């Protein structure tokens, strides 16, 4: 499924942890790698000699990274750009059949590049936080051991299943399917009456019972080691964050939109929270066609596989 990884580096941040994470993933799934890096040309006016020296230094560093990957039989190429323009980045990714883009995150927000990628391309995006490159993994060929898949019962959320199943089979990972049942919102000044409180509990119980059946059905369609988690909480993003920590998962795979996600926005509130605040790597699959773009071959394959899983 994933055969060509694009690692996007920003020289100003020097995210070596992203390369480390990508190396583990590329070796596990036997994918080729392209590393694209932005030169640090923050000094203005730009001195031609200084620019040339910086370019040589950037090329040397990238080539050193590439050689380390080639030494473990990972086909690797490097590209240096003076400016990482998102449009050019996406154009290259589509032209060179990139099927997974890896970017880094060092602060608690979604920067302009991540936002633009989620908005302008259907290629899945893997966001790796500074602490998320499997430092404690002593076996180089082992990648993810636990993968968390938040599901809300919608077909949108299920577009992640082929991706997660592929990674789980390749890395011999455990899949954890999670669903959070939320109490119905009843904003009001006065407290609920006993009858209203009882009605709320009935709704929650009905949704819980349906969620149990739903998770069992999805788990039965997936190969390998699959377990389910059903939780009841009013705060869905917080519950998923806590579950990821409690289960010590190595990766969270989720769709850009869930049941309530608005198609006008590139991603929903739960996805926004997980990308911005999770200390775990987050792989986002764009479930809706982006504006002025057709789904990539890989994205169409994911959609087709998702339909097959739902029909199974």
C-alpha positions as CSV (number, residue, x, y, z in Angstrom):
1,X,0.0,0.0,0.0
2,X,2.7,2.5,1.0
3,X,5.6,2.2,-1.4
4,X,7.1,5.8,-1.5
5,X,7.5,7.9,1.6
6,X,8.2,11.7,1.3
7,X,10.0,13.1,4.4
8,X,9.6,16.8,4.6
9,X,12.4,18.5,6.6
10,X,12.7,22.1,7.7
11,X,16.4,23.0,8.2
12,X,15.5,25.6,10.8
13,X,14.0,22.9,13.1
14,X,16.4,20.1,12.2
15,X,14.0,17.3,13.1
16,X,16.4,14.3,13.0
17,X,13.7,12.4,15.0
18,X,11.5,12.5,11.9
19,X,14.2,10.8,9.8
20,X,14.7,8.2,12.6
21,X,10.9,7.5,12.7
22,X,10.7,7.3,8.9
23,X,13.7,4.9,8.7
24,X,11.9,2.5,11.0
25,X,8.7,2.7,9.0
26,X,10.4,2.5,5.6
27,X,12.4,-0.6,6.5
28,X,9.3,-2.3,8.0
29,X,7.1,-1.7,4.9
30,X,10.0,-1.9,2.4
31,X,9.3,1.5,0.9
32,X,11.5,3.8,-1.0
33,X,12.2,7.3,0.5
34,X,12.5,10.8,-0.8
35,X,13.9,13.4,1.7
36,X,13.1,17.0,0.8
37,X,14.7,19.7,2.9
38,X,14.5,23.5,3.0
39,X,17.7,25.5,3.2
40,X,18.0,28.0,6.0
41,X,18.4,31.3,4.3
42,X,16.9,33.5,7.0
43,X,19.8,35.9,6.9
44,X,19.0,38.9,4.7
45,X,20.4,40.3,2.4
46,X,21.6,36.9,1.2
47,X,25.3,36.8,0.5
48,X,26.1,34.6,-2.6
49,X,29.1,33.0,-1.0
50,X,27.2,32.4,2.2
51,X,24.3,30.9,0.3
52,X,26.7,28.6,-1.6
53,X,28.3,27.4,1.6
54,X,25.0,26.7,3.2
55,X,23.8,24.8,0.2
56,X,26.9,22.6,0.3
57,X,26.4,22.0,4.1
58,X,22.7,21.1,3.5
59,X,23.6,18.7,0.7
60,X,26.3,17.0,2.8
61,X,23.9,16.5,5.7
62,X,21.1,15.1,3.5
63,X,23.5,12.9,1.6
64,X,24.7,11.5,4.9
65,X,21.2,10.7,5.9
66,X,20.6,9.1,2.5
67,X,23.7,6.9,2.8
68,X,22.5,5.7,6.2
69,X,19.2,4.7,4.7
70,X,20.9,3.1,1.6
71,X,23.2,1.1,4.0
72,X,20.1,-0.7,5.2
73,X,18.8,-1.3,1.7
74,X,16.3,1.6,1.6
75,X,16.2,3.2,-1.9
76,X,16.6,7.0,-1.1
77,X,16.8,10.2,-3.0
78,X,17.3,13.8,-1.7
79,X,16.0,17.2,-2.8
80,X,17.0,20.6,-1.5
81,X,14.7,23.6,-1.9
82,X,15.2,27.2,-1.0
83,X,11.6,27.4,0.0
84,X,9.2,24.5,0.8
85,X,6.2,25.8,-1.1
86,X,3.2,23.5,-0.4
87,X,1.9,23.6,-3.9
88,X,5.3,22.5,-5.4
89,X,5.5,19.9,-2.7
90,X,2.1,18.4,-3.6
91,X,2.9,18.6,-7.3
92,X,6.1,16.6,-6.8
93,X,4.3,14.1,-4.5
94,X,1.6,13.4,-7.1
95,X,4.1,13.3,-10.1
96,X,6.5,10.9,-8.3
97,X,3.7,8.6,-6.9
98,X,4.3,9.5,-3.2
99,X,1.7,7.7,-1.1
100,X,2.6,8.9,2.4
101,X,3.9,12.3,3.5
102,X,5.8,12.5,6.8
103,X,6.1,15.9,8.6
104,X,7.3,16.9,12.0
105,X,5.6,18.9,14.8
106,X,7.5,20.6,17.6
107,X,4.8,22.9,19.1
108,X,1.2,22.5,20.2
109,X,-0.6,23.7,17.1
110,X,-1.1,22.9,13.4
111,X,1.4,24.9,11.4
112,X,0.6,26.3,8.0
113,X,2.3,23.5,6.1
114,X,0.4,20.7,7.8
115,X,-2.9,22.7,7.4
116,X,-2.2,23.3,3.7
117,X,-1.3,19.6,3.1
118,X,-4.5,18.4,4.7
119,X,-6.5,20.9,2.7
120,X,-4.9,20.5,-0.7
121,X,-4.0,16.8,-1.1
122,X,-5.6,13.4,-0.6
123,X,-2.3,11.7,0.2
124,X,-2.3,10.5,3.8
125,X,-0.2,12.6,6.2
126,X,1.8,11.2,9.1
127,X,2.5,13.9,11.7
128,X,5.4,12.9,14.0
129,X,5.9,14.8,17.3
130,X,9.3,15.4,18.7
131,X,9.0,12.6,21.2
132,X,7.3,10.1,18.8
133,X,10.1,8.1,17.1
134,X,10.2,4.9,19.1
135,X,13.3,5.5,21.1
136,X,12.7,2.5,23.3
137,X,12.4,0.1,20.3
138,X,15.6,-1.9,20.3
139,X,14.6,-4.0,17.2
140,X,15.3,-1.9,14.1
141,X,12.9,-3.9,11.9
142,X,10.0,-3.6,14.4
143,X,7.9,-0.5,13.8
144,X,4.5,0.0,15.5
145,X,3.4,-2.4,18.2
146,X,0.0,-0.9,19.0
147,X,-2.1,1.1,16.6
148,X,-5.2,3.0,17.8
149,X,-8.1,3.6,15.4
150,X,-10.8,6.0,16.7
151,X,-14.2,5.1,15.1
152,X,-17.5,7.0,15.5
153,X,-19.7,4.6,13.4
154,X,-19.4,6.7,10.2
155,X,-18.2,5.5,6.9
156,X,-15.9,8.5,6.8
157,X,-14.0,7.2,9.9
158,X,-13.8,3.7,8.4
159,X,-11.6,5.0,5.5
160,X,-8.7,4.4,7.9
161,X,-9.2,0.7,8.2
162,X,-7.3,-0.4,5.1
163,X,-4.3,1.8,6.1
164,X,-4.3,0.5,9.7
165,X,-4.7,-3.1,8.6
166,X,-1.8,-2.8,6.2
167,X,0.5,-1.4,8.8
168,X,-0.6,-3.9,11.4
169,X,0.0,-6.8,9.1
170,X,3.4,-5.5,8.0
171,X,4.6,-4.5,11.4
172,X,2.8,-7.3,13.3
173,X,1.0,-4.8,15.4
174,X,-2.0,-5.0,17.6
175,X,-5.0,-3.0,16.4
176,X,-7.1,-1.2,19.0
177,X,-10.6,0.0,17.8
178,X,-12.0,2.7,20.0
179,X,-15.4,4.3,20.2
180,X,-16.5,7.0,22.6
181,X,-20.2,7.2,23.5
182,X,-21.1,10.8,24.3
183,X,-24.1,11.9,26.3
184,X,-26.6,14.0,24.3
185,X,-26.0,17.7,24.8
186,X,-28.8,19.5,26.6
187,X,-27.6,23.1,27.3
188,X,-30.0,24.8,29.7
189,X,-30.0,27.0,32.8
190,X,-32.1,24.8,35.1
191,X,-31.0,21.2,36.1
192,X,-32.5,18.2,34.4
193,X,-35.6,16.7,35.9
194,X,-35.5,13.0,37.0
195,X,-37.5,12.1,33.9
196,X,-35.1,13.9,31.6
197,X,-32.1,12.4,33.3
198,X,-33.6,9.0,32.9
199,X,-34.2,9.6,29.2
200,X,-30.6,10.7,28.8
201,X,-29.4,7.5,30.4
202,X,-31.6,5.4,28.1
203,X,-30.2,7.1,25.0
204,X,-26.6,6.6,26.3
205,X,-27.3,2.9,27.0
206,X,-28.9,2.4,23.6
207,X,-25.9,4.0,21.9
208,X,-23.5,1.9,24.0
209,X,-25.3,-1.3,23.0
210,X,-25.2,-0.4,19.4
211,X,-21.5,0.6,19.6
212,X,-20.7,-2.8,21.1
213,X,-22.2,-4.5,18.1
214,X,-20.6,-2.1,15.7
215,X,-17.1,-2.6,17.1
216,X,-17.5,-6.4,17.2
217,X,-18.5,-6.4,13.5
218,X,-15.6,-4.2,12.4
219,X,-13.1,-6.2,14.5
220,X,-14.4,-9.5,12.8
221,X,-13.5,-8.1,9.4
222,X,-9.9,-7.2,10.2
223,X,-7.0,-9.7,10.2
224,X,-4.6,-10.3,13.0
225,X,-4.7,-9.2,16.7
226,X,-7.6,-6.8,17.1
227,X,-9.2,-5.6,20.3
228,X,-11.9,-3.0,21.1
229,X,-12.3,-0.2,23.6
230,X,-15.7,1.4,24.4
231,X,-15.8,4.4,26.6
232,X,-18.5,6.9,27.8
233,X,-17.4,10.5,28.1
234,X,-18.6,13.9,27.2
235,X,-15.2,15.0,25.9
236,X,-14.3,12.8,22.9
237,X,-10.8,14.3,22.1
238,X,-9.7,14.2,25.7
239,X,-10.9,10.6,26.1
240,X,-8.9,9.5,23.0
241,X,-5.8,11.3,24.3
242,X,-6.1,9.5,27.6
243,X,-6.7,6.1,26.0
244,X,-3.7,6.5,23.8
245,X,-1.5,7.2,26.8
246,X,-3.0,4.4,28.9
247,X,-2.6,1.9,26.1
248,X,0.9,3.3,25.3
249,X,0.1,3.2,21.6
250,X,2.7,3.9,19.0
251,X,0.4,5.3,16.3
252,X,-3.0,6.9,16.0
253,X,-4.7,6.4,12.6
254,X,-7.9,8.5,12.0
255,X,-9.8,10.1,9.2
256,X,-9.8,13.9,8.6
257,X,-13.5,14.0,9.3
258,X,-15.9,12.1,11.5
259,X,-19.7,11.8,11.6
260,X,-20.2,15.5,12.3
261,X,-17.2,16.8,10.3
262,X,-18.0,19.7,7.9
263,X,-16.8,19.1,4.3
264,X,-16.0,22.8,4.0
265,X,-13.2,22.3,6.5
266,X,-10.1,20.2,5.7
267,X,-10.4,18.4,9.1
268,X,-12.7,18.1,12.1
269,X,-12.3,19.1,15.7
270,X,-11.2,15.7,17.0
271,X,-8.6,15.4,14.3
272,X,-7.4,18.9,15.0
273,X,-7.0,18.1,18.7
274,X,-5.1,14.9,18.1
275,X,-2.7,16.5,15.6
276,X,-2.1,19.5,17.8
277,X,-1.7,17.9,21.2
278,X,-1.0,14.2,20.9
279,X,2.4,13.1,21.9
280,X,1.9,10.1,19.6
281,X,2.4,10.0,15.9
282,X,-0.9,10.7,14.1
283,X,-1.6,9.4,10.6
284,X,-4.5,11.3,9.0
285,X,-6.4,9.9,6.0
286,X,-8.3,12.5,4.1
287,X,-11.8,11.0,3.6
288,X,-13.2,13.7,1.3
289,X,-11.9,14.9,-2.1
290,X,-10.0,18.1,-1.7
291,X,-10.9,21.2,-3.7
292,X,-9.9,21.2,-7.4
293,X,-8.3,17.8,-7.0
294,X,-9.0,14.2,-8.0
295,X,-8.2,11.4,-5.5
296,X,-4.8,10.0,-6.0
297,X,-4.4,6.4,-7.1
298,X,-3.4,5.4,-3.6
299,X,-6.4,7.3,-2.1
300,X,-8.8,5.6,-4.5
301,X,-7.3,2.3,-3.5
302,X,-7.9,3.1,0.1
303,X,-11.5,4.1,-0.6
304,X,-12.0,0.9,-2.6
305,X,-10.6,-1.3,0.2
306,X,-12.7,0.5,2.7
307,X,-15.8,-0.3,0.7
308,X,-14.7,-3.9,0.6
309,X,-14.2,-4.1,4.3
310,X,-17.7,-2.6,4.9
311,X,-19.3,-5.1,2.6
312,X,-17.5,-8.1,4.2
